[in-house]
Amino acid sequence: MARMGAMIAWMLWAAADTAVGPAAKLPVPVAKEMTAAIVALNQTLGLESWPAPAGEPCLDRGGLEATAKDVSRDDAKKCAEQALDSGFAELGKSYVIGIVMGQIGPITVFAVGKDAAEGWGAYSCDPKRKCPPTKLGGPSKQAKRLADRYRRACADKTTIWLPDREGVCNSDESRPVEPSR
């Protein structure tokens, strides 16, 4: 009888643990939109070897014959907002975008799920690679890279968050919001 009680207690614990945790599966429309938003930003910001949609990226980094130019945070944010101003209905609802900045300008882009998509994210990669959304904290190399970028971005005050970082970084700016368990 004690064994049966222990088994029931374990089953209740397991059910409660999974009921509050991150979504077991990211809804396909959200996953597709996350990926599309990252590609749009890669193109407009001239990142990851993505060709610009109109032939020229929004940001002027200089050229081969000109001196390289640093890109300000404000210029990068303005270009990013223009690229995302339409067609991304779940931005701010199911996910937010983080743009990691360096001294020379934007370096990489990633998305982090929130609310029903909490515990999921995606990051920027070259056009020839497939980088679908992945579970944060998962065992894959991709999940570990994403979690590291996310943690660093929350700690870095220069990171651009679109629409904002509310709900994805704790008030202690060095820590991302951990998926509920």
Backbone bond lengths (Angstrom), bond angles and torsions (degrees), N, CA, C in turn:
res aa  C-N    CA-C-N  psi(-1)  N-CA   C-N-CA  omega(-1)  CA-C   N-CA-C  phi
1 M - - - 1.437 - - 1.533 110.32 -
2 A 1.326 116.93 -41.17 1.468 120.89 179.39 1.527 110.06 -62.84
3 R 1.333 114.78 -35.95 1.465 119.66 179.66 1.531 110.24 -65.17
4 M 1.323 116.89 -40.64 1.457 121.96 178.63 1.531 109.75 -64.49
5 G 1.316 118.02 -41.05 1.468 122.45 178.73 1.518 111.39 -63.22
6 A 1.344 115.57 -41.00 1.461 120.07 178.77 1.526 110.69 -65.08
7 M 1.332 116.31 -39.14 1.465 120.67 179.53 1.532 110.57 -66.16
8 I 1.314 117.33 -42.40 1.469 121.13 178.47 1.528 109.83 -64.21
9 A 1.316 117.22 -43.03 1.469 120.75 178.56 1.526 110.46 -60.92
10 W 1.338 117.22 -42.44 1.464 120.68 178.63 1.521 110.69 -63.25
11 M 1.333 117.98 -42.99 1.464 121.79 -179.76 1.526 110.61 -63.29
12 L 1.321 117.47 -41.90 1.466 120.58 177.65 1.523 110.91 -64.30
13 W 1.330 117.27 -41.80 1.455 121.29 178.13 1.526 109.95 -62.38
14 A 1.323 117.81 -45.97 1.463 121.68 -179.14 1.525 110.84 -63.07
15 A 1.304 117.83 -41.60 1.463 121.15 179.31 1.523 110.37 -65.57
16 A 1.319 117.66 -42.00 1.463 120.93 179.62 1.518 110.68 -67.26
17 D 1.330 117.94 -37.90 1.456 122.09 -178.70 1.522 111.12 -65.33
18 T 1.321 118.66 -39.78 1.457 120.80 -178.59 1.517 112.13 -82.63
19 A 1.322 118.38 -24.41 1.461 120.62 -177.56 1.524 111.72 -68.50
20 V 1.326 119.26 -28.83 1.446 121.19 -175.78 1.521 112.12 -103.46
21 G 1.297 118.69 -8.23 1.453 122.34 -175.60 1.515 113.35 -74.68
22 P 1.339 116.08 -177.05 1.444 120.22 179.14 1.526 110.99 -60.61
23 A 1.304 115.72 156.26 1.456 120.63 179.81 1.524 109.38 -55.85
24 A 1.317 116.04 133.09 1.464 120.61 -179.55 1.521 110.58 -64.05
25 K 1.310 115.84 -32.02 1.460 119.95 179.94 1.525 108.28 -141.36
26 L 1.297 115.57 134.89 1.457 120.95 177.97 1.523 108.61 -78.09
27 P 1.341 118.35 129.36 1.464 119.26 178.98 1.531 110.83 -56.30
28 V 1.318 116.60 135.87 1.464 122.18 -175.97 1.526 112.78 -54.57
29 P 1.347 119.98 -44.46 1.467 118.60 179.63 1.538 112.96 -60.90
30 V 1.333 116.77 -37.02 1.471 120.34 178.57 1.529 109.54 -68.90
31 A 1.320 117.42 -43.24 1.472 121.22 179.05 1.526 110.58 -60.20
32 K 1.323 117.11 -44.71 1.471 120.56 179.69 1.523 111.07 -65.05
33 E 1.333 116.75 -41.29 1.464 119.62 -179.15 1.524 111.43 -67.66
34 M 1.337 117.68 -40.61 1.466 121.31 177.02 1.527 110.15 -56.01
35 T 1.329 114.63 -48.89 1.457 120.56 -178.62 1.529 110.72 -63.69
36 A 1.330 117.55 -43.40 1.468 121.69 179.87 1.524 111.29 -63.78
37 A 1.335 117.56 -38.56 1.464 120.82 178.50 1.524 110.69 -64.68
38 I 1.315 116.90 -40.73 1.464 120.64 178.93 1.526 110.47 -64.92
39 V 1.321 117.31 -43.14 1.471 121.01 178.28 1.531 110.11 -63.02
40 A 1.331 117.40 -44.61 1.472 121.00 179.17 1.532 110.57 -58.21
41 L 1.321 116.50 -42.20 1.469 119.65 179.41 1.520 111.90 -70.40
42 N 1.325 117.53 -39.14 1.464 120.05 176.31 1.519 110.32 -58.17
43 Q 1.327 116.39 -42.56 1.458 120.27 -178.57 1.522 111.47 -67.76
44 T 1.322 117.21 -48.67 1.458 119.62 -176.04 1.519 113.26 -70.99
45 L 1.330 117.25 -29.85 1.459 120.94 -179.73 1.530 112.53 -92.90
46 G 1.342 116.92 -5.33 1.460 120.83 179.00 1.519 113.21 70.76
47 L 1.336 117.08 40.29 1.465 121.84 -177.71 1.529 111.78 -106.03
48 E 1.304 115.87 157.12 1.466 124.10 170.37 1.528 114.82 56.06
49 S 1.308 118.42 30.40 1.470 123.12 177.13 1.519 114.07 64.84
50 W 1.335 117.83 18.83 1.458 120.62 177.16 1.518 108.52 -78.71
51 P 1.335 117.51 133.05 1.472 118.54 176.75 1.527 109.56 -70.16
52 A 1.324 115.99 141.32 1.465 120.85 178.38 1.525 109.38 -68.01
53 P 1.331 118.41 144.30 1.461 121.17 -176.75 1.526 113.84 -60.45
54 A 1.325 118.34 -37.35 1.467 121.07 -178.73 1.528 110.58 -106.27
55 G 1.314 117.00 18.64 1.451 120.96 179.83 1.515 114.16 92.01
56 E 1.317 118.34 -25.12 1.457 122.85 -179.90 1.526 109.62 -127.35
57 P 1.326 117.82 132.70 1.463 117.80 174.42 1.526 109.61 -68.17
58 C 1.287 116.26 158.81 1.464 122.74 179.89 1.522 110.97 -62.76
59 L 1.313 117.59 -34.46 1.457 122.21 -176.30 1.522 111.05 -91.50
60 D 1.312 116.63 140.51 1.462 121.97 176.83 1.522 108.08 -99.76
61 R 1.321 115.26 108.01 1.465 120.47 179.14 1.524 111.79 -101.07
62 G 1.313 116.99 7.52 1.457 120.74 -175.88 1.517 108.50 90.71
63 G 1.293 117.03 -176.01 1.458 120.45 -178.36 1.503 111.70 -139.94
64 L 1.337 115.96 -173.42 1.462 120.47 -178.43 1.519 111.61 -62.98
65 E 1.320 116.34 -38.09 1.457 119.03 -177.25 1.522 112.50 -92.46
66 A 1.307 117.47 -7.90 1.460 121.38 -179.49 1.520 109.23 -109.34
67 T 1.289 114.58 165.02 1.455 119.68 176.02 1.523 108.61 -70.74
68 A 1.314 116.67 138.41 1.465 120.80 177.76 1.519 108.99 -61.89
69 K 1.336 115.23 145.25 1.460 120.65 -178.89 1.525 109.51 -117.10
70 D 1.326 115.09 140.87 1.448 120.01 172.63 1.522 108.19 -80.11
71 V 1.325 116.54 149.15 1.460 122.00 -179.44 1.521 108.10 -110.34
72 S 1.325 116.34 129.37 1.464 119.75 -179.01 1.521 111.02 -76.34
73 R 1.307 115.00 160.55 1.464 121.81 176.96 1.527 109.69 -61.30
74 D 1.333 116.89 -41.54 1.471 120.69 -179.56 1.521 112.00 -63.51
75 D 1.342 117.17 -42.60 1.466 120.23 178.43 1.526 111.16 -64.07
76 A 1.336 116.50 -42.49 1.466 120.57 179.25 1.522 110.62 -63.64
77 K 1.326 117.22 -42.60 1.465 121.08 -179.58 1.530 110.84 -64.61
78 K 1.329 116.88 -42.27 1.462 121.45 179.69 1.533 110.57 -60.52
79 C 1.326 116.92 -45.82 1.473 120.99 178.74 1.532 110.95 -63.94
80 A 1.328 116.40 -42.65 1.464 120.90 -179.27 1.526 110.80 -63.64
81 E 1.325 117.01 -43.39 1.463 120.15 179.07 1.522 111.53 -63.22
82 Q 1.323 117.34 -37.91 1.467 120.87 177.18 1.526 110.71 -64.08
83 A 1.317 116.73 -41.11 1.468 120.92 -178.48 1.523 112.00 -67.23
84 L 1.323 116.79 -28.90 1.464 121.14 -175.51 1.525 113.32 -105.55
85 D 1.332 118.14 10.09 1.463 119.37 -172.82 1.523 114.33 -70.42
86 S 1.312 118.71 -14.23 1.471 119.28 175.67 1.522 110.31 -149.01
87 G 1.310 115.00 152.71 1.460 119.85 175.88 1.518 115.83 89.61
88 F 1.319 117.85 4.55 1.457 120.64 -178.38 1.529 109.20 -127.43
89 A 1.313 115.14 71.66 1.470 122.65 -173.28 1.529 113.16 -63.77
90 E 1.321 118.54 -29.44 1.467 121.10 -176.90 1.530 113.32 -88.60
91 L 1.342 117.54 -6.80 1.458 121.24 178.30 1.525 108.89 -62.88
92 G 1.309 116.29 124.58 1.451 122.06 -177.27 1.518 113.11 90.94
93 K 1.334 117.27 -21.15 1.472 121.33 178.67 1.527 110.22 -98.08
94 S 1.338 116.03 -53.75 1.466 121.03 -177.08 1.524 113.08 -105.06
95 Y 1.317 117.14 -17.62 1.463 120.50 -179.38 1.524 109.72 -159.04
96 V 1.324 115.07 162.24 1.459 122.38 172.16 1.525 107.42 -127.67
97 I 1.309 115.01 161.03 1.456 121.66 179.40 1.517 109.07 -108.05
98 G 1.317 116.35 139.49 1.459 122.45 172.18 1.512 108.49 -117.50
99 I 1.324 116.89 132.42 1.461 121.92 175.83 1.518 106.58 -117.48
100 V 1.320 115.34 113.26 1.460 121.38 -178.49 1.526 108.36 -80.10
101 M 1.326 115.01 127.83 1.464 121.13 -178.44 1.523 110.92 -104.97
102 G 1.333 114.98 144.97 1.455 122.42 171.46 1.516 107.80 -118.30
103 Q 1.310 117.40 -176.97 1.465 120.01 179.14 1.520 111.51 -61.90
104 I 1.326 117.45 -31.73 1.460 120.81 -176.06 1.531 113.33 -89.21
105 G 1.324 116.78 -10.63 1.463 120.17 -179.66 1.515 111.34 138.16
106 P 1.353 117.14 -160.88 1.464 119.96 -178.63 1.527 111.08 -65.71
107 I 1.328 114.65 141.50 1.461 120.17 -177.28 1.522 112.13 -111.58
108 T 1.315 116.71 -45.02 1.463 120.30 -179.44 1.524 109.49 -155.25
109 V 1.329 114.63 166.15 1.460 122.75 -177.48 1.524 108.30 -129.03
110 F 1.337 116.39 144.15 1.459 120.25 173.85 1.521 109.10 -148.26
111 A 1.308 116.25 162.49 1.464 122.48 176.97 1.519 107.99 -122.52
112 V 1.335 115.73 144.85 1.463 121.88 178.21 1.518 108.07 -130.58
113 G 1.339 115.48 129.80 1.455 120.61 -179.76 1.509 112.43 -71.71
114 K 1.321 115.24 153.64 1.462 121.12 175.22 1.513 108.60 -140.31
115 D 1.311 116.33 165.73 1.461 123.35 -178.04 1.525 110.33 52.51
116 A 1.323 120.18 -119.13 1.467 122.10 -176.43 1.531 112.51 -66.11
117 A 1.339 117.68 -21.58 1.472 121.46 179.91 1.525 112.05 -100.20
118 E 1.332 117.20 10.34 1.459 121.36 179.89 1.518 110.01 -57.16
119 G 1.336 115.21 140.12 1.460 120.12 179.83 1.515 112.62 95.56
120 W 1.337 117.24 -0.82 1.464 122.35 179.73 1.522 109.80 -120.03
121 G 1.302 116.38 156.54 1.453 120.96 176.36 1.516 110.83 -167.25
122 A 1.326 115.95 170.73 1.464 122.17 178.52 1.525 107.41 -147.09
123 Y 1.320 116.59 155.12 1.455 118.49 177.52 1.516 111.12 -136.72
124 S 1.294 113.14 165.92 1.447 124.34 -175.44 1.531 111.40 -68.65
125 C 1.323 115.99 140.79 1.459 119.52 173.16 1.527 109.67 -153.19
126 D 1.315 116.60 170.85 1.462 122.04 -178.17 1.523 111.65 -60.79
127 P 1.345 116.16 153.71 1.466 120.35 -177.84 1.537 114.42 -58.32
128 K 1.307 117.87 -27.90 1.469 120.57 -176.64 1.528 113.17 -83.86
129 R 1.335 117.23 -7.91 1.463 121.12 -179.72 1.512 110.15 -103.78
130 K 1.299 115.38 152.47 1.450 121.04 175.14 1.522 107.83 -100.05
131 C 1.317 116.39 123.10 1.463 120.75 -179.67 1.521 109.16 -128.72
132 P 1.318 117.28 72.66 1.463 119.44 -179.60 1.528 110.75 -71.91
133 P 1.328 117.45 163.24 1.469 119.49 175.54 1.523 110.64 -56.31
134 T 1.310 114.74 149.08 1.449 121.61 -177.98 1.525 109.38 -136.64
135 K 1.312 116.32 159.91 1.463 120.95 176.72 1.520 109.37 -74.74
136 L 1.313 115.54 128.84 1.467 119.85 174.58 1.523 107.63 -65.85
137 G 1.289 116.39 140.15 1.458 119.69 178.99 1.513 113.46 81.43
138 G 1.332 117.43 4.16 1.455 120.44 177.02 1.521 110.84 -72.31
139 P 1.317 117.91 169.59 1.460 121.21 -175.70 1.532 114.76 -81.24
140 S 1.330 118.37 -10.53 1.465 119.99 -175.33 1.523 112.18 -72.78
141 K 1.316 115.88 159.51 1.460 122.36 177.88 1.531 109.54 -61.90
142 Q 1.316 116.82 -40.53 1.460 122.59 179.46 1.535 110.61 -61.78
143 A 1.328 117.44 -44.23 1.468 121.35 179.87 1.530 110.83 -64.76
144 K 1.315 116.85 -39.55 1.468 120.59 179.26 1.528 111.00 -66.57
145 R 1.334 117.39 -40.40 1.469 120.74 177.18 1.521 110.79 -63.33
146 L 1.323 115.77 -45.08 1.463 120.24 179.95 1.525 110.83 -61.41
147 A 1.323 117.59 -45.69 1.467 121.39 -179.99 1.531 110.53 -61.56
148 D 1.330 117.05 -38.38 1.461 120.78 179.02 1.529 110.60 -66.85
149 R 1.325 117.58 -45.29 1.471 121.19 177.93 1.524 110.43 -60.72
150 Y 1.293 116.15 -43.43 1.466 122.64 -179.56 1.528 110.35 -60.79
151 R 1.326 116.50 -47.87 1.468 121.49 -179.87 1.527 110.18 -60.79
152 R 1.316 117.31 -46.85 1.468 121.02 -179.30 1.527 111.38 -65.27
153 A 1.327 116.55 -39.80 1.464 120.54 -178.79 1.520 111.26 -64.20
154 C 1.324 117.47 -38.26 1.466 120.46 178.28 1.526 110.76 -65.54
155 A 1.316 117.12 -31.37 1.464 121.50 -178.85 1.526 112.74 -82.92
156 D 1.327 118.01 -17.77 1.466 122.23 -174.74 1.524 110.74 -97.79
157 K 1.312 116.76 118.40 1.465 121.66 -178.03 1.533 112.82 -69.42
158 T 1.329 118.35 -14.70 1.465 119.73 -179.78 1.526 112.65 -86.82
159 T 1.322 118.02 -9.62 1.469 121.03 178.79 1.519 109.35 -60.12
160 I 1.326 115.35 135.23 1.462 121.35 176.10 1.522 106.80 -91.84
161 W 1.321 116.82 128.00 1.463 121.98 178.18 1.528 108.60 -115.07
162 L 1.311 115.87 128.46 1.469 120.91 178.52 1.510 109.62 -123.44
163 P 1.309 119.50 125.76 1.451 125.58 -2.39 1.522 112.31 -74.68
164 D 1.319 119.75 -31.28 1.463 123.52 173.56 1.526 107.72 -163.06
165 R 1.321 117.23 175.10 1.464 120.81 -175.64 1.524 113.41 -92.00
166 E 1.323 116.58 4.66 1.458 120.68 -178.54 1.530 110.95 -59.14
167 G 1.301 115.39 127.68 1.457 120.96 178.01 1.515 115.17 86.98
168 V 1.348 117.73 -2.90 1.465 118.71 178.40 1.526 113.47 -120.32
169 C 1.331 117.54 -18.73 1.462 121.49 174.20 1.514 107.39 -123.88
170 N 1.331 115.91 137.73 1.464 120.17 177.00 1.520 109.82 -64.50
171 S 1.308 117.04 165.81 1.456 120.42 177.48 1.524 110.18 -61.68
172 D 1.330 117.13 -29.61 1.462 121.05 170.87 1.524 104.33 -75.20
173 E 1.318 117.80 104.28 1.458 122.62 -168.25 1.522 114.84 -60.87
174 S 1.303 118.77 -11.97 1.456 119.24 -178.00 1.524 112.55 -88.31
175 R 1.341 117.24 -1.92 1.457 118.42 -175.80 1.517 112.02 -124.47
176 P 1.339 116.45 130.54 1.473 118.97 172.18 1.516 109.58 -72.02
177 V 1.308 116.03 161.72 1.457 120.56 174.41 1.517 106.83 -71.35
178 E 1.304 115.85 124.06 1.466 120.65 178.52 1.523 109.21 -78.69
179 P 1.342 117.44 139.46 1.465 118.98 176.21 1.521 111.13 -56.40
180 S 1.316 116.56 140.38 1.471 121.45 179.00 1.516 109.86 -61.79
181 R 1.314 115.82 148.13 1.471 119.65 177.60 1.478 109.45 -125.09
